[in-house]
Amino acid sequence: MFGASGGIGAAIASQLAARDDVAEVHVLARGALPDGPKMTAHRFDLTDEVSIADACTAIAAPLDLVIVATGRLVRADGTGPEKSWRALDAGGMAEMFAVNAIGPALIAKHTLPLLRKEGRPVFAAISARVGSISDNRMGGWHSYRASKAALNMMVRNFAIELGRTNPAAVAVTLHPGTVDTPLSAPFQRGVPSGKLFSPERSARHLLEVINGLTPAQSGKLLAWDGSEVSF
């Protein structure tokens, strides 16, 4: 569970650890990590490939499920997302791509070879509906949208490659809905109460989607309710 210090990541890790059919949950983050039975903690920095590789070496064992719940909507200095092209700058764009696309891609580089060769192993990265090009009706949020679209494409590529190297495996991106976390807190105005999910509710939905995945869905972007979101 990469990104286990965030709201969604921590909720998913806790729910996985509570399951009788799960023997161990590896939780990875740069910040504070959840602690509990079955949880094994590792440190990593999303922007440092060496730390990702070292964490994966420590995990080592064949993996049944890899979830990447990392992401950033606002820059580290608190600015963004951009409402207009006039707000674009190279540094801000690079930061969004480093966190939302490059980091998860490097996690995939080091975890996909660890996926079990039998059963139905899954690689799932948290994306966003706003990363869909065809679903974009409002514009804005340029770097965030583009970085999530890049993540969707990367995972689609991984799914095709897995089809040749590990046909049992499934790779998907997941839209968790609008979740009540610090990431979305500044942008919750106008969200109907029934559409604002707690991290725990979102985690339940996402795990239900993951549990029902089939190889035919590999490479797709799926919403929290299991519906497919077009690219």
Residue pairs with C-beta under 8 A, 6 or more apart in sequence:
1 9
1 12
1 13
1 16
1 25
1 26
1 27
1 28
1 67
1 69
2 9
2 28
2 29
2 44
2 46
2 66
2 67
2 68
2 69
2 70
2 104
2 107
3 9
3 28
3 29
3 46
3 67
3 68
3 69
3 70
3 71
3 126
4 10
4 13
4 27
4 28
4 29
4 33
4 34
4 69
5 29
5 30
5 31
5 32
5 33
5 34
6 29
6 69
6 70
6 71
6 181
6 183
7 179
7 180
7 181
7 182
7 183
7 199
8 69
8 126
8 176
8 179
8 181
8 199
8 202
8 203
8 206
9 27
9 29
9 67
9 69
9 70
10 34
10 199
11 198
11 199
11 200
11 202
11 203
12 67
12 69
12 203
12 206
12 207
13 25
13 27
13 34
13 39
14 34
14 36
14 203
15 200
15 203
15 204
15 207
16 22
16 25
16 65
16 207
17 25
17 36
17 37
17 38
17 39
22 38
23 38
24 38
24 39
24 40
25 38
25 39
25 40
26 39
26 40
26 42
26 59
27 33
27 34
27 39
27 40
27 41
27 42
28 41
28 42
28 43
28 44
28 55
29 43
29 44
30 43
30 44
30 45
30 46
33 39
33 41
35 41
42 55
42 58
42 59
43 51
43 55
44 51
44 52
44 54
44 55
45 51
45 52
46 52
46 70
46 98
46 99
46 103
46 104
46 107
47 98
47 99
47 102
47 103
49 106
52 103
52 106
52 107
52 110
53 110
56 110
56 111
56 114
59 114
60 114
61 114
62 114
62 115
62 116
62 117
63 111
63 114
63 115
63 116
63 121
64 115
64 116
64 119
64 121
64 122
65 121
65 122
65 124
65 210
66 107
66 108
66 111
66 112
66 114
66 115
66 122
66 123
66 124
67 124
67 125
67 126
67 210
68 104
68 107
68 108
68 123
68 124
68 125
68 126
69 126
70 99
70 100
70 103
70 104
70 107
70 126
71 99
71 100
71 126
71 128
71 183
72 95
72 96
72 99
72 100
72 183
73 80
73 81
73 141
73 144
73 183
73 184
73 187
74 80
74 81
74 183
74 186
75 92
75 95
75 96
76 95
79 92
80 87
80 92
80 96
80 143
80 144
81 140
81 141
81 142
81 143
81 144
82 88
82 92
82 140
82 141
82 142
82 143
83 140
83 141
84 140
85 142
87 142
88 142
88 143
92 143
93 142
93 143
93 146
95 143
96 143
96 144
96 146
96 147
97 143
97 146
97 147
97 150
99 147
100 144
100 147
100 148
100 150
100 151
101 147
101 148
101 150
101 151
101 154
104 125
104 151
104 154
105 151
105 154
108 123
108 125
108 154
108 155
108 158
108 171
111 123
112 123
112 158
112 161
112 162
112 166
112 169
112 171
115 121
115 123
115 162
115 166
115 169
116 168
117 166
117 168
118 168
119 168
120 168
120 169
120 170
120 213
120 215
121 166
121 168
121 169
121 170
122 169
122 170
122 171
122 172
122 210
122 213
123 155
123 158
123 162
123 169
123 170
123 171
123 172
124 171
124 172
124 173
124 174
124 206
124 210
125 151
125 155
125 172
125 173
125 174
126 173
126 174
126 176
126 206
127 148
127 151
127 152
127 155
127 173
127 174
127 175
127 221
128 144
128 148
128 175
129 135
129 175
129 223
129 229
130 136
130 141
130 144
130 145
130 148
131 145
131 147
131 148
131 149
131 151
131 152
131 173
131 221
132 149
132 152
132 221
132 229
132 230
132 231
133 149
133 231
134 230
134 231
135 229
135 230
136 145
149 231
151 173
152 173
152 221
152 231
153 231
155 171
155 172
155 173
155 219
156 219
156 220
156 231
158 171
158 219
159 170
159 171
159 172
159 218
159 219
160 219
162 169
162 170
162 171
162 218
163 215
163 218
167 215
168 215
169 218
170 213
170 214
170 215
170 217
170 218
171 218
171 219
172 213
172 217
172 218
172 219
172 220
172 221
172 222
173 220
173 221
173 222
174 206
174 209
174 210
174 221
174 222
174 223
174 224
175 221
175 222
175 223
175 224
175 229
176 197
176 202
176 205
176 206
176 224
177 195
177 197
177 202
177 205
177 223
177 224
178 184
178 188
178 191
178 195
178 196
178 197
179 196
179 197
179 198
179 199
179 202
180 188
180 196
180 197
180 198
180 199
181 199
188 196
197 205
197 224
202 224
205 224
205 225
206 224
208 226
209 222
209 224
209 225
209 226
212 226
217 228
220 228
221 228
221 229
221 230
221 231
222 228
222 229
223 229
